[in-house]
Amino acid sequence: MASSRLHPLEEKNIEQDPFDQFDNWFKDVLNARFKEPTAVVLATSTLEGHPSARMVLMKEFSSEGFVFYTNYRSRKGRELAENPNAALLFYWDILERQVRIEGRVEKVSGKISDAYFVTRPRASRIGAIISPQSRVIESREGLEKRFAEMAKRYASSEHIPRPSHWGGYILKPHF
């Protein structure tokens, strides 16, 4: 009978350093051409222990940790300000792998956030300025109007400044 396991986890193939192991697996993910290979579940919690989870995109990783960007005023941003303990869960079904990481989250420097912000598409930069992420909006039309106004404001400039309420976090694992 054939095994249904595509990529069995065998001790002889595991790196001693968990970051090296993640790097190896992430290369496999990139080679497998997942639609969104950097998608990861971020779980946060209030101080009272009320959990919430959502998808974010990991933008880089190193032996320091895993970086993602968001609106600091969003629910996740507010929860991380209150309780910096969080978890990430990568799930790569095709490869039959998942990676769960727990640790403390810290904001990355403004310089790092600025450097990433300028790489985002123009519409995404404008969206970061106007979007009240995780909050109820009065109407789609109102949001589209604010977007159009901001697009007009920056129409003659490629430089769109990163809003102070938007930036990166790094989750530093504790092993």
C-alpha positions in Angstrom: 0.0 0.0 0.0 1.4 3.4 -1.0 1.9 6.1 1.5 -0.3 9.1 1.3 2.4 11.3 2.7 4.0 13.5 0.0 6.8 14.8 2.1 7.3 12.7 5.3 9.0 14.4 8.2 12.1 12.4 9.1 14.4 13.2 11.9 17.5 12.7 9.7 16.3 15.5 7.4 15.7 18.1 10.1 18.0 21.1 10.6 19.2 21.7 14.2 18.5 25.4 13.8 14.7 26.1 13.5 15.3 29.1 11.2 17.4 27.0 8.9 14.5 24.4 8.8 12.0 27.2 8.1 14.2 28.5 5.3 14.4 25.1 3.7 10.7 24.6 3.9 9.9 28.1 2.7 12.1 27.5 -0.4 10.0 24.4 -1.0 6.8 26.5 -0.7 8.2 29.1 -3.2 9.1 26.3 -5.6 5.6 24.8 -5.3 4.1 28.0 -6.6 1.5 28.6 -4.0 -0.9 31.4 -4.9 0.1 33.3 -1.7 3.1 31.6 -0.2 3.7 34.2 2.5 0.1 34.0 3.9 0.1 33.3 7.6 -2.5 33.2 10.4 -1.6 35.8 13.1 -3.3 35.1 16.4 -3.4 37.8 19.1 -5.2 38.2 22.4 -6.4 40.8 24.7 -5.1 41.0 28.3 -8.4 39.3 29.3 -7.5 36.3 27.1 -10.0 37.0 24.3 -8.3 35.6 21.1 -8.6 36.7 17.5 -6.9 35.5 14.4 -6.6 36.7 10.9 -4.4 36.3 7.8 -1.4 38.6 7.2 1.5 38.4 4.8 4.9 37.7 6.1 7.3 40.1 4.3 10.6 38.8 5.5 12.2 36.5 8.0 15.6 36.0 9.5 17.1 34.6 12.7 15.6 37.7 14.4 12.0 36.8 13.6 9.1 37.2 11.2 8.0 40.6 9.8 4.6 41.7 8.7 3.0 45.1 8.2 -0.3 46.6 9.2 -2.3 49.5 10.5 -1.3 50.0 14.1 -4.9 51.2 14.9 -6.4 48.0 13.6 -7.7 45.4 16.1 -4.5 43.4 15.8 -2.5 46.6 16.3 -4.5 47.5 19.4 -4.2 44.0 20.8 -0.5 43.8 20.2 0.0 47.2 21.9 -1.9 45.8 24.9 -0.5 42.2 24.8 2.6 41.7 22.6 2.4 37.9 22.9 1.2 36.4 19.6 1.4 33.3 17.4 1.9 32.7 13.7 0.6 29.6 11.8 1.8 28.8 8.3 -0.2 26.0 6.6 1.1 24.6 3.3 -1.4 21.8 2.6 0.1 20.7 -0.7 3.4 20.0 1.0 1.6 18.5 4.1 3.4 21.0 6.4 2.6 23.5 9.0 4.7 25.7 11.2 3.5 27.2 14.4 5.5 30.0 16.0 4.9 31.8 19.3 6.7 34.8 20.6 6.7 38.5 21.4 5.9 41.1 18.8 7.7 44.4 18.6 7.4 47.3 16.1 10.2 47.5 13.6 11.9 50.9 13.2 10.3 53.7 11.2 13.2 53.5 8.8 12.4 49.8 8.1 8.7 50.6 7.7 9.5 53.5 5.4 11.7 51.3 3.2 9.0 48.7 2.8 6.2 51.3 2.3 7.8 52.8 -0.8 7.8 49.3 -2.4 4.1 48.9 -2.2 1.9 49.7 -5.2 0.7 53.4 -5.2 -3.0 52.4 -4.6 -1.9 50.3 -1.5 0.0 53.3 -0.1 -3.0 55.5 -0.5 -5.2 52.8 1.0 -2.9 52.6 4.0 -3.5 56.3 4.6 -7.3 56.3 4.3 -8.4 52.9 5.5 -9.8 52.7 9.0 -8.8 49.1 9.2 -11.0 46.9 11.6 -13.5 49.8 12.0 -16.9 50.2 10.6 -17.0 52.6 7.6 -20.0 54.9 7.0 -20.2 53.7 3.4 -18.2 52.3 0.5 -18.9 55.5 -1.4 -17.4 57.5 1.4 -14.3 55.4 1.4 -13.9 55.6 -2.4 -14.4 59.4 -2.1 -11.6 59.6 0.5 -9.4 57.4 -1.8 -10.0 59.7 -4.8 -9.2 62.8 -2.8 -6.0 61.3 -1.5 -5.0 60.1 -5.0 -5.6 63.6 -6.4 -3.6 65.1 -3.5 -0.6 62.9 -4.5 -1.2 62.9 -8.3 1.8 65.0 -9.1 4.2 63.2 -6.7 5.6 59.7 -6.6 6.4 60.2 -2.9 3.5 59.2 -0.7 4.5 59.5 3.0 4.0 56.5 5.2 1.3 57.4 7.8 2.4 57.2 11.4 -0.4 54.7 12.1 1.0 52.1 9.7 4.2 50.0 9.9 5.8 46.8 10.6 6.0 44.3 13.4 8.5 41.5 14.0 7.5 38.4 15.9 10.5 37.2 17.8 10.1 33.5 18.6 10.8 32.0 22.0 12.1 28.5 21.7 
